[in-house]
Amino acid sequence: MNYFGMLLAFFLPFVLQAQMVQPPTWTYSVSKQEVKAGDETELIFQAEIDPAWYLYSTDFDPDLGPYVTEFTFTPNATYELVGDIKPINPKKKYDEIWDGEYTYFKKHAEFRQKVRMLKANPSIVAHIEYQICSDETGQCVLFEEDHTFSDIRVSGNAATSTSEPTTGKASLDEKPTQAVADVTRDAYVQDDTTEPAVAGKMPAAQDTATVQQTAVTRYSSAATATAASGGLLGFMVVAFGSGLLALLTPCVFPMIPMTVSFFTRSGGARSKAIQQALIYGLSIILIYTLIGTVISRLNGPEFANFVSTHWLPNILFFAVFIFFALAFLGMFEIVLPSSLVSKVDAQADKGGLVGVFFMAFTLVLVSFSCTGPIVGSLLVASAGGEVLRPIAGMFAFSLAFALPFTLFAIFPQWLSNLPKSGGWLNSVKVVLGFLELALAFKFLSVADQAYHWNLLDREIYLAIWIAVFAGLALYLFGKIRLPHDSVLESISVPRLLLALVTLGFVVYLIPGLFGAPLKALAGYLPPQNTLDFDLTNQRRAGGTGVLASNSLEGCEPPKYDFLHLPHGLQGYFDLEQAMACARAQNKPVFVDFTGHGCVNCREMEARVWSDPRVLQRLNENFVIASLYVDDKTDLPEAEWYVSEYDGKEKRTIGKKNADLQIGRYGNNAQPYYLLLDPVTGKPLVPPTAYDLDVQHFVEFLDAGREAYQQQVALK
């Protein structure tokens, strides 16, 4: 029994790892099945996706990283494409690893392509190439689908093409199309045998025998991130915290006892005072939520796309944050017109429920010089996100803002526990000013990276942050005095602790100037490769940028020198080359099935491979084969072959590597790691996949090396 238990324990990981991920279920239809020659219809592509997975859409920047879904239509004389393919209501998400925003689908995906029918008996051949990923397994899988639309009935005389060729790329101002007819569900996320051409440039009304190229529909709208990150709930938590901070500003804090005393001393029963306080609090929430609702009307998909992709809003947000920061630091004060405040205050004097509402409105206006920058920052952070984001953000902010006024009116005895007003209130404003100043440069960085201005390389960005937070630390220590600050004879213990934390953050940032990864700030900093001088990489590489001990001596140079390994590692991007080198160096082969659009592959490289223990083992004990399954580079014609797995001809590096992973190792997800015997090509230990536990990865590498050494000793 123990024997069978040992066998099961050994082979079970192989069985589990080899399970193939099943593709989504696709269905195909047309909006109108009977049309006249010259009329248009829509091709409808729908996919049902496993809840644990998501599918990338077509409308984000292909250079961002994730694999953009591609549609290919083989042209013929019976139809022509009209415009670009439309994803129906994809969702948006900001990813810190890619440092950008992509679109995707969960559970259900839908795409639509308009076509103009030119002749009877049409046949429209569509090819889809796409990627699905899972947050649960941490893996991504590439799939392909083919479908022929042959059930469209065309009547009337043949029509000729009249439309202008399209560019094949979605406009930056274009939004994902809303579904028509009865389709109302929300949706999310090149042919190898013909030479691809851009969709929309398909020659119209040509004989199919003369058409030798395929129209590839690859659409993008550059998606660069705003400062907002995380989900809706996380944003609401930030907004709630901002509301609590707003209470500690000098415009608001003194208003708490004044407002509460109005309710408790205005006469009448205590129940009436509580009722008025509740209405007062609800009025504050209503006013701010209405502001969020107005903003949300602008925050549709087209506005989100514009905010995410264009330099103008990002530069505008940068300027707004700088403006707010200077106001908080005391350079000037933001005030609303006194006439507006006086009119609203006059309405508050009328009493009754309407009077209570206008009292709340007066508070909102009077406190604007302190709350305006906070509210403005939240609305900026919500731009480009979900439509509910500004509404939820303003609701959470106002809930925190209104809560003390209501609670202190219900429990007035609590007022005696409040600290007295003083200079500390202005200090809160100044601290917020420093924070806004630092965060402003995130927006400038977004525009800088998207348009390759090279103004804010990583070291310049870090130098600015170090200067800002060093200034904040000096302020908290009492070494800097700004306008509106009172004389500080001593600092409190909480202020001292905050100063020490800020100083510690400055110390944490400094090594980043010389190449430290600063992983905790990955989503806020420019990419590591923008550093002019990366001491960490130079140290690893002995000053050459390449790890010297893995010099591939006695081996031929890599075939595809346009591909690179992270952290100065050397290796191959072709399995046969890696196996030959491993035999020459008497080392096992570390096989990394990866993809340019595989976010979890990048995360493994950033968080696991970068560990010194892992890096040393990869560098010294293995020959690395990094095999990209989504690379579009054409293979030399002599290397083309027909797959035994699916019977299709493989013409690109990516197709070859994907076929290798599926056909030989029975897996189609990435990342996927194998340790191979260079002679037999067989796995030395069970493979592994996405796992951020560094110790597990070290044990995986050690087990493979030990197994290889044991095999060598037996020969």
SEMARKOL-890169 format. One record per residue (C-alpha): residue in three letters; x, y, z. Coordinates in steps of 0.1 Angstrom, whole numbers, plus 5000, padded with zeros to 4 digits. Layout:
% residues N
 voza    X    Y    Z
  ALA    X    Y    Z
...
//
This chain:
% residues 715
 voza    X    Y    Z
  MET 5000 5000 5000
  ASN 5028 5024 5008
  TYR 5044 5015 4975
  PHE 5012 5027 4956
  GLY 5010 5057 4978
  MET 5045 5067 4969
  LEU 5037 5062 4932
  LEU 5006 5084 4935
  ALA 5025 5111 4954
  PHE 5051 5112 4926
  PHE 5029 5111 4896
  LEU 5000 5132 4908
  PRO 5017 5165 4902
  PHE 5024 5154 4866
  VAL 4987 5146 4861
  LEU 4975 5178 4876
  GLN 5000 5200 4857
  ALA 4992 5182 4824
  GLN 4955 5190 4825
  MET 4946 5210 4795
  VAL 4927 5242 4799
  GLN 4895 5242 4778
  PRO 4887 5272 4756
  PRO 4856 5293 4759
  THR 4825 5282 4740
  TRP 4820 5304 4709
  THR 4787 5310 4691
  TYR 4782 5329 4659
  SER 4753 5347 4643
  VAL 4743 5376 4621
  SER 4720 5405 4628
  LYS 4702 5401 4595
  GLN 4702 5368 4576
  GLU 4684 5381 4545
  VAL 4698 5412 4529
  LYS 4699 5429 4495
  ALA 4732 5434 4476
  GLY 4747 5466 4489
  ASP 4731 5464 4523
  GLU 4749 5458 4556
  THR 4747 5432 4583
  GLU 4766 5425 4614
  LEU 4787 5394 4622
  ILE 4782 5386 4659
  PHE 4808 5367 4679
  GLN 4799 5356 4714
  ALA 4820 5336 4739
  GLU 4810 5319 4772
  ILE 4840 5320 4795
  ASP 4847 5299 4826
  PRO 4841 5322 4857
  ALA 4877 5316 4869
  TRP 4891 5330 4836
  TYR 4889 5363 4817
  LEU 4894 5371 4780
  TYR 4913 5401 4767
  SER 4895 5425 4744
  THR 4905 5442 4712
  ASP 4906 5479 4722
  PHE 4937 5486 4742
  ASP 4973 5493 4733
  PRO 4990 5461 4720
  ASP 5024 5475 4732
  LEU 5011 5476 4768
  GLY 5018 5439 4772
  PRO 4987 5417 4774
  TYR 4977 5398 4743
  VAL 4951 5418 4723
  THR 4924 5396 4707
  GLU 4928 5395 4669
  PHE 4901 5389 4643
  THR 4912 5378 4607
  PHE 4888 5379 4578
  THR 4898 5363 4545
  PRO 4887 5387 4518
  ASN 4867 5377 4487
  ALA 4845 5394 4461
  THR 4812 5387 4480
  TYR 4816 5412 4508
  GLU 4836 5440 4523
  LEU 4843 5450 4559
  VAL 4827 5482 4572
  GLY 4847 5499 4599
  ASP 4864 5481 4627
  ILE 4853 5453 4649
  LYS 4835 5464 4681
  PRO 4839 5449 4715
  ILE 4806 5452 4734
  ASN 4810 5467 4768
  PRO 4844 5454 4779
  LYS 4855 5461 4814
  LYS 4886 5481 4822
  LYS 4913 5473 4847
  TYR 4946 5490 4857
  ASP 4975 5466 4862
  GLU 5006 5477 4882
  ILE 5029 5452 4865
  TRP 5021 5465 4830
  ASP 5017 5500 4845
  GLY 4987 5505 4823
  GLU 4950 5498 4817
  TYR 4936 5470 4796
  THR 4901 5459 4786
  TYR 4887 5424 4792
  PHE 4856 5402 4795
  LYS 4844 5380 4823
  LYS 4819 5352 4818
  HIS 4805 5365 4785
  ALA 4822 5383 4756
  GLU 4808 5398 4725
  PHE 4823 5413 4694
  ARG 4806 5427 4663
  GLN 4818 5434 4628
  LYS 4798 5452 4602
  VAL 4800 5439 4566
  ARG 4785 5451 4533
  MET 4772 5423 4511
  LEU 4782 5426 4475
  LYS 4771 5393 4458
  ALA 4750 5362 4463
  ASN 4762 5331 4480
  PRO 4787 5348 4503
  SER 4812 5329 4524
  ILE 4830 5349 4551
  VAL 4858 5331 4568
  ALA 4868 5344 4602
  HIS 4898 5335 4623
  ILE 4901 5345 4660
  GLU 4933 5345 4680
  TYR 4930 5354 4717
  GLN 4943 5348 4752
  ILE 4925 5339 4784
  CYS 4940 5343 4819
  SER 4931 5333 4854
  ASP 4937 5351 4887
  GLU 4931 5319 4905
  THR 4957 5297 4888
  GLY 4980 5326 4877
  GLN 4982 5313 4842
  CYS 4974 5324 4807
  VAL 4964 5303 4776
  LEU 4964 5312 4739
  PHE 4936 5298 4717
  GLU 4924 5300 4681
  GLU 4890 5297 4666
  ASP 4878 5295 4629
  HIS 4843 5300 4616
  THR 4827 5304 4582
  PHE 4795 5325 4578
  SER 4777 5308 4549
  ASP 4741 5312 4558
  ILE 4736 5348 4547
  ARG 4711 5351 4518
  VAL 4718 5380 4494
  SER 4692 5390 4468
  GLY 4693 5415 4439
  ASN 4720 5424 4415
  ALA 4757 5424 4425
  ALA 4769 5456 4441
  THR 4802 5473 4438
  SER 4824 5485 4466
  THR 4818 5522 4476
  SER 4833 5525 4510
  GLU 4867 5540 4517
  PRO 4893 5517 4532
  THR 4895 5519 4570
  THR 4927 5521 4590
  GLY 4921 5489 4609
  LYS 4927 5507 4642
  ALA 4901 5520 4666
  SER 4900 5558 4670
  LEU 4912 5571 4703
  ASP 4879 5588 4707
  GLU 4859 5557 4699
  LYS 4840 5538 4726
  PRO 4831 5501 4727
  THR 4797 5497 4709
  GLN 4766 5491 4729
  ALA 4748 5458 4719
  VAL 4718 5462 4696
  ALA 4686 5441 4691
  ASP 4679 5418 4720
  VAL 4715 5414 4732
  THR 4718 5434 4765
  ARG 4743 5414 4785
  ASP 4775 5431 4797
  ALA 4806 5418 4782
  TYR 4843 5420 4789
  VAL 4885 5408 4773
  GLN 4967 5360 4611
  ASP 4963 5333 4596
  ASP 4995 5311 4592
  THR 4987 5303 4556
  THR 4984 5337 4541
  GLU 5002 5370 4544
  PRO 4982 5393 4567
  ALA 4970 5428 4558
  VAL 4953 5454 4578
  ALA 4916 5450 4583
  GLY 4895 5475 4564
  LYS 4920 5477 4536
  MET 4906 5445 4519
  PRO 4903 5449 4482
  ALA 4866 5450 4473
  ALA 4850 5431 4445
  GLN 4881 5412 4435
  ASP 4882 5376 4424
  THR 4891 5353 4452
  ALA 4918 5336 4431
  THR 4937 5369 4430
  VAL 4935 5377 4466
  GLN 4965 5362 4484
  GLN 4965 5381 4516
  THR 4944 5381 4547
  ALA 4929 5411 4564
  VAL 4940 5411 4600
  THR 4918 5432 4623
  ARG 4939 5444 4651
  TYR 4925 5473 4669
  SER 4940 5493 4697
  SER 4933 5523 4718
  ALA 4964 5531 4738
  ALA 4956 5524 4775
  THR 4978 5541 4800
  ALA 4969 5542 4836
  THR 4956 5570 4858
  ALA 4967 5572 4894
  ALA 4936 5553 4905
  SER 4943 5517 4912
  GLY 4925 5488 4928
  GLY 4888 5479 4928
  LEU 4858 5500 4936
  LEU 4858 5489 4973
  GLY 4894 5499 4977
  PHE 4887 5533 4962
  MET 4857 5538 4986
  VAL 4880 5530 5015
  VAL 4905 5556 5003
  ALA 4876 5581 4998
  PHE 4863 5574 5033
  GLY 4897 5580 5048
  SER 4899 5613 5028
  GLY 4866 5623 5044
  LEU 4881 5618 5078
  LEU 4912 5637 5069
  ALA 4890 5666 5057
  LEU 4875 5668 5092
  LEU 4910 5677 5105
  THR 4915 5708 5084
  PRO 4912 5743 5099
  CYS 4881 5751 5078
  VAL 4861 5722 5091
  PHE 4872 5711 5126
  PRO 4861 5743 5144
  MET 4827 5740 5127
  ILE 4819 5707 5145
  PRO 4811 5722 5180
  MET 4795 5753 5165
  THR 4771 5732 5144
  VAL 4763 5707 5171
  SER 4756 5735 5196
  PHE 4730 5749 5171
  PHE 4710 5716 5172
  THR 4713 5711 5209
  ARG 4704 5747 5220
  SER 4678 5756 5194
  GLY 4650 5746 5217
  GLY 4625 5719 5215
  ALA 4627 5682 5223
  ARG 4659 5663 5221
  SER 4643 5640 5195
  LYS 4638 5670 5172
  ALA 4675 5679 5176
  ILE 4685 5644 5167
  GLN 4661 5645 5137
  GLN 4676 5677 5125
  ALA 4711 5663 5129
  LEU 4703 5633 5109
  ILE 4688 5654 5081
  TYR 4719 5676 5082
  GLY 4742 5646 5078
  LEU 4721 5631 5050
  SER 4720 5665 5033
  ILE 4758 5666 5032
  ILE 4759 5631 5018
  LEU 4733 5640 4992
  ILE 4752 5671 4981
  TYR 4785 5654 4976
  THR 4769 5623 4960
  LEU 4751 5646 4935
  ILE 4785 5660 4926
  GLY 4798 5625 4920
  THR 4767 5617 4899
  VAL 4773 5647 4876
  ILE 4809 5636 4871
  SER 4798 5600 4864
  ARG 4777 5613 4835
  LEU 4810 5623 4818
  ASN 4827 5591 4829
  GLY 4814 5568 4802
  PRO 4836 5545 4781
  GLU 4846 5573 4757
  PHE 4856 5596 4785
  ALA 4875 5569 4803
  ASN 4894 5560 4771
  PHE 4903 5597 4765
  VAL 4915 5600 4801
  SER 4936 5569 4798
  THR 4952 5575 4765
  HIS 4957 5612 4759
  TRP 4985 5634 4771
  LEU 4961 5664 4776
  PRO 4940 5651 4806
  ASN 4971 5637 4823
  ILE 4990 5670 4820
  LEU 4958 5687 4832
  PHE 4956 5664 4862
  PHE 4993 5671 4869
  ALA 4986 5708 4869
  VAL 4955 5704 4891
  PHE 4974 5684 4917
  ILE 5002 5710 4917
  PHE 4976 5738 4921
  PHE 4960 5720 4951
  ALA 4993 5712 4966
  LEU 5004 5749 4965
  ALA 4971 5759 4981
  PHE 4975 5734 5009
  LEU 5011 5746 5015
  GLY 4997 5781 5020
  MET 5008 5799 4988
  PHE 4972 5811 4983
  GLU 4936 5801 4994
  ILE 4909 5787 4973
  VAL 4876 5805 4980
  LEU 4842 5806 4964
  PRO 4825 5839 4956
  SER 4812 5855 4988
  SER 4779 5864 4971
  LEU 4772 5827 4965
  VAL 4780 5817 5001
  SER 4758 5846 5014
  LYS 4728 5836 4993
  VAL 4729 5800 5005
  ASP 4735 5811 5041
  ALA 4703 5833 5039
  GLN 4683 5802 5029
  ALA 4696 5784 5060
  ASP 4682 5811 5083
  LYS 4646 5802 5072
  GLY 4645 5772 5095
  GLY 4627 5739 5091
  LEU 4639 5710 5070
  VAL 4648 5733 5041
  GLY 4668 5754 5064
  VAL 4687 5724 5077
  PHE 4695 5714 5041
  PHE 4709 5748 5033
  MET 4729 5748 5065
  ALA 4746 5717 5052
  PHE 4751 5734 5018
  THR 4766 5764 5036
  LEU 4791 5740 5054
  VAL 4801 5725 5021
  LEU 4807 5759 5005
  VAL 4825 5775 5035
  SER 4848 5745 5039
  PHE 4856 5744 5002
  SER 4890 5760 5006
  CYS 4901 5730 5026
  THR 4879 5702 5012
  GLY 4881 5714 4975
  PRO 4916 5700 4969
  ILE 4907 5667 4985
  VAL 4874 5663 4967
  GLY 4891 5674 4934
  SER 4918 5648 4939
  LEU 4893 5621 4944
  LEU 4873 5630 4913
  VAL 4905 5631 4893
  ALA 4914 5596 4906
  SER 4880 5583 4897
  ALA 4882 5596 4861
  GLY 4886 5569 4835
  GLY 4873 5542 4858
  GLU 4839 5526 4863
  VAL 4809 5549 4859
  LEU 4800 5542 4896
  ARG 4835 5552 4908
  PRO 4829 5590 4913
  ILE 4794 5583 4928
  ALA 4807 5557 4952
  GLY 4838 5579 4960
  MET 4817 5609 4969
  PHE 4793 5589 4989
  ALA 4821 5574 5010
  PHE 4838 5607 5014
  SER 4806 5625 5025
  LEU 4797 5596 5048
  ALA 4829 5601 5067
  PHE 4826 5639 5065
  ALA 4790 5639 5078
  LEU 4793 5612 5105
  PRO 4809 5633 5133
  PHE 4783 5662 5129
  THR 4755 5637 5133
  LEU 4770 5616 5161
  PHE 4781 5646 5182
  ALA 4746 5661 5178
  ILE 4731 5628 5191
  PHE 4758 5624 5218
  PRO 4768 5660 5227
  GLN 4787 5649 5258
  TRP 4814 5635 5234
  LEU 4824 5671 5225
  SER 4844 5674 5257
  ASN 4868 5648 5243
  LEU 4877 5667 5212
  PRO 4911 5684 5210
  LYS 4911 5722 5209
  SER 4917 5739 5176
  GLY 4952 5752 5169
  GLY 4982 5752 5147
  TRP 4980 5714 5143
  LEU 4951 5719 5120
  ASN 4972 5738 5095
  SER 4999 5711 5098
  VAL 4974 5686 5085
  LYS 4968 5708 5054
  VAL 5006 5711 5048
  VAL 5011 5673 5051
  LEU 4983 5668 5025
  GLY 5000 5694 5003
  PHE 5033 5675 5003
  LEU 5014 5643 4994
  GLU 4995 5660 4966
  LEU 5028 5674 4953
  ALA 5044 5639 4951
  LEU 5014 5622 4935
  ALA 5011 5650 4908
  PHE 5042 5635 4891
  LYS 5024 5602 4886
  PHE 5002 5618 4860
  LEU 5031 5635 4843
  SER 5049 5601 4843
  VAL 5019 5585 4825
  ALA 5020 5610 4797
  ASP 5058 5608 4796
  GLN 5058 5570 4791
  ALA 5029 5569 4767
  TYR 5045 5595 4743
  HIS 5081 5586 4750
  TRP 5091 5621 4759
  ASN 5118 5608 4783
  LEU 5113 5637 4807
  LEU 5108 5616 4838
  ASP 5132 5586 4838
  ARG 5131 5565 4870
  GLU 5160 5583 4886
  ILE 5146 5618 4880
  TYR 5112 5607 4893
  LEU 5128 5592 4924
  ALA 5149 5623 4930
  ILE 5118 5644 4930
  TRP 5100 5621 4954
  ILE 5131 5620 4977
  ALA 5132 5658 4977
  VAL 5094 5661 4984
  PHE 5094 5636 5013
  ALA 5126 5649 5027
  GLY 5110 5683 5028
  LEU 5079 5668 5045
  ALA 5102 5651 5071
  LEU 5120 5684 5078
  TYR 5086 5701 5082
  LEU 5074 5675 5106
  PHE 5106 5679 5126
  GLY 5099 5716 5129
  LYS 5128 5727 5107
  ILE 5106 5744 5081
  ARG 5079 5769 5088
  LEU 5053 5778 5061
  PRO 5027 5806 5059
  HIS 4998 5802 5084
  ASP 5020 5780 5107
  SER 5022 5790 5144
  VAL 5054 5791 5163
  LEU 5064 5755 5172
  GLU 5083 5753 5205
  SER 5081 5715 5207
  ILE 5067 5687 5186
  SER 5042 5661 5199
  VAL 5051 5624 5200
  PRO 5026 5615 5172
  ARG 5042 5642 5150
  LEU 5077 5628 5158
  LEU 5066 5593 5149
  LEU 5051 5605 5116
  ALA 5084 5624 5109
  LEU 5104 5592 5115
  VAL 5081 5572 5092
  THR 5086 5598 5065
  LEU 5123 5599 5070
  GLY 5123 5561 5068
  PHE 5104 5563 5035
  VAL 5131 5586 5021
  VAL 5158 5562 5031
  TYR 5138 5534 5014
  LEU 5137 5554 4982
  ILE 5174 5563 4979
  PRO 5186 5528 4968
  GLY 5161 5530 4939
  LEU 5184 5556 4923
  PHE 5210 5529 4918
  GLY 5187 5500 4907
  ALA 5169 5487 4938
  PRO 5135 5474 4925
  LEU 5113 5491 4952
  LYS 5087 5465 4946
  ALA 5062 5481 4970
  LEU 5060 5511 4947
  ALA 5060 5493 4914
  GLY 5027 5508 4902
  TYR 5038 5544 4909
  LEU 5073 5544 4895
  PRO 5086 5545 4859
  PRO 5099 5512 4846
  GLN 5132 5499 4858
  ASN 5147 5499 4824
  THR 5146 5537 4822
  LEU 5174 5539 4848
  ASP 5206 5553 4832
  PHE 5227 5535 4858
  ASP 5215 5503 4873
  LEU 5241 5493 4899
  THR 5222 5462 4909
  ASN 5223 5448 4874
  GLN 5259 5459 4869
  ARG 5269 5442 4902
  ARG 5253 5410 4891
  ALA 5269 5412 4857
  GLY 5303 5422 4868
  GLY 5300 5456 4851
  THR 5289 5442 4817
  GLY 5251 5439 4822
  VAL 5253 5402 4816
  LEU 5258 5376 4843
  ALA 5293 5364 4836
  SER 5292 5329 4850
  ASN 5264 5320 4825
  SER 5285 5330 4795
  LEU 5273 5300 4773
  GLU 5309 5291 4766
  GLY 5313 5264 4740
  CYS 5278 5271 4727
  GLU 5265 5289 4696
  PRO 5250 5323 4701
  PRO 5212 5325 4705
  LYS 5192 5325 4673
  TYR 5168 5353 4682
  ASP 5189 5381 4697
  PHE 5160 5405 4697
  LEU 5145 5386 4727
  HIS 5160 5391 4761
  LEU 5160 5374 4795
  PRO 5155 5395 4827
  HIS 5181 5404 4854
  GLY 5211 5400 4831
  LEU 5206 5363 4826
  GLN 5218 5346 4794
  GLY 5200 5318 4776
  TYR 5182 5306 4745
  PHE 5148 5312 4729
  ASP 5149 5279 4710
  LEU 5147 5245 4728
  GLU 5170 5227 4704
  GLN 5197 5253 4708
  ALA 5193 5251 4746
  MET 5195 5213 4747
  ALA 5227 5213 4726
  CYS 5243 5239 4749
  ALA 5232 5220 4780
  ARG 5248 5188 4767
  ALA 5280 5207 4760
  GLN 5281 5222 4795
  ASN 5267 5191 4812
  LYS 5238 5210 4828
  PRO 5200 5204 4829
  VAL 5177 5227 4809
  PHE 5154 5251 4826
  VAL 5124 5256 4802
  ASP 5103 5287 4806
  PHE 5071 5286 4785
  THR 5061 5323 4786
  GLY 5045 5350 4766
  HIS 5049 5387 4758
  GLY 5013 5392 4770
  CYS 5015 5370 4801
  VAL 5013 5393 4831
  ASN 5019 5365 4856
  CYS 5051 5356 4837
  ARG 5063 5391 4843
  GLU 5053 5389 4880
  MET 5072 5356 4885
  GLU 5103 5372 4869
  ALA 5100 5403 4891
  ARG 5091 5387 4924
  VAL 5106 5352 4922
  TRP 5134 5351 4896
  SER 5149 5383 4911
  ASP 5155 5366 4944
  PRO 5193 5361 4948
  ARG 5189 5324 4956
  VAL 5168 5318 4925
  LEU 5190 5340 4903
  GLN 5222 5323 4914
  ARG 5207 5288 4906
  LEU 5194 5298 4872
  ASN 5227 5314 4863
  GLU 5250 5287 4875
  ASN 5232 5254 4874
  PHE 5210 5255 4843
  VAL 5209 5264 4806
  ILE 5178 5285 4801
  ALA 5153 5281 4773
  SER 5127 5309 4774
  LEU 5100 5299 4749
  TYR 5075 5326 4739
  VAL 5042 5311 4727
  ASP 5028 5344 4714
  ASP 5058 5357 4694
  LYS 5048 5367 4659
  THR 5082 5365 4643
  ASP 5082 5344 4612
  LEU 5104 5313 4611
  PRO 5127 5307 4581
  GLU 5106 5289 4555
  ALA 5128 5258 4559
  GLU 5116 5255 4595
  TRP 5079 5255 4587
  TYR 5061 5223 4596
  VAL 5027 5207 4599
  SER 5017 5200 4635
  GLU 5009 5164 4645
  TYR 4986 5178 4672
  ASP 4962 5199 4651
  GLY 4973 5194 4615
  LYS 4981 5231 4609
  GLU 5012 5245 4595
  LYS 5034 5264 4620
  ARG 5052 5294 4606
  THR 5060 5316 4636
  ILE 5082 5313 4667
  GLY 5051 5315 4689
  LYS 5031 5289 4670
  LYS 5061 5265 4671
  ASN 5066 5269 4709
  ALA 5028 5267 4717
  ASP 5027 5235 4696
  LEU 5057 5221 4715
  GLN 5041 5228 4749
  ILE 5008 5212 4740
  GLY 5020 5183 4718
  ARG 5050 5172 4739
  TYR 5041 5183 4774
  GLY 5003 5182 4774
  ASN 4999 5217 4788
  ASN 4987 5250 4772
  ALA 4990 5276 4800
  GLN 5017 5300 4809
  PRO 5039 5304 4829
  TYR 5049 5268 4828
  TYR 5084 5256 4840
  LEU 5101 5224 4833
  LEU 5136 5210 4842
  LEU 5147 5186 4814
  ASP 5174 5161 4809
  PRO 5194 5175 4779
  VAL 5200 5140 4765
  THR 5165 5124 4768
  GLY 5145 5156 4768
  LYS 5124 5141 4796
  PRO 5113 5161 4828
  LEU 5136 5155 4858
  VAL 5109 5164 4883
  PRO 5073 5174 4882
  PRO 5068 5208 4864
  THR 5056 5239 4882
  ALA 5037 5270 4872
  TYR 5027 5303 4888
  ASP 5037 5303 4924
  LEU 5051 5334 4942
  ASP 5066 5313 4970
  VAL 5103 5318 4965
  GLN 5112 5289 4987
  HIS 5090 5265 4967
  PHE 5108 5276 4935
  VAL 5142 5272 4951
  GLU 5132 5236 4961
  PHE 5120 5229 4926
  LEU 5153 5240 4911
  ASP 5173 5221 4937
  ALA 5153 5189 4932
  GLY 5158 5191 4894
  ARG 5196 5196 4897
  GLU 5199 5168 4922
  ALA 5179 5144 4900
  TYR 5201 5153 4870
  GLN 5233 5147 4890
  GLN 5220 5113 4901
  GLN 5213 5103 4865
  VAL 5248 5114 4855
  ALA 5264 5094 4883
  LEU 5246 5063 4872
  LYS 5259 5065 4836
//
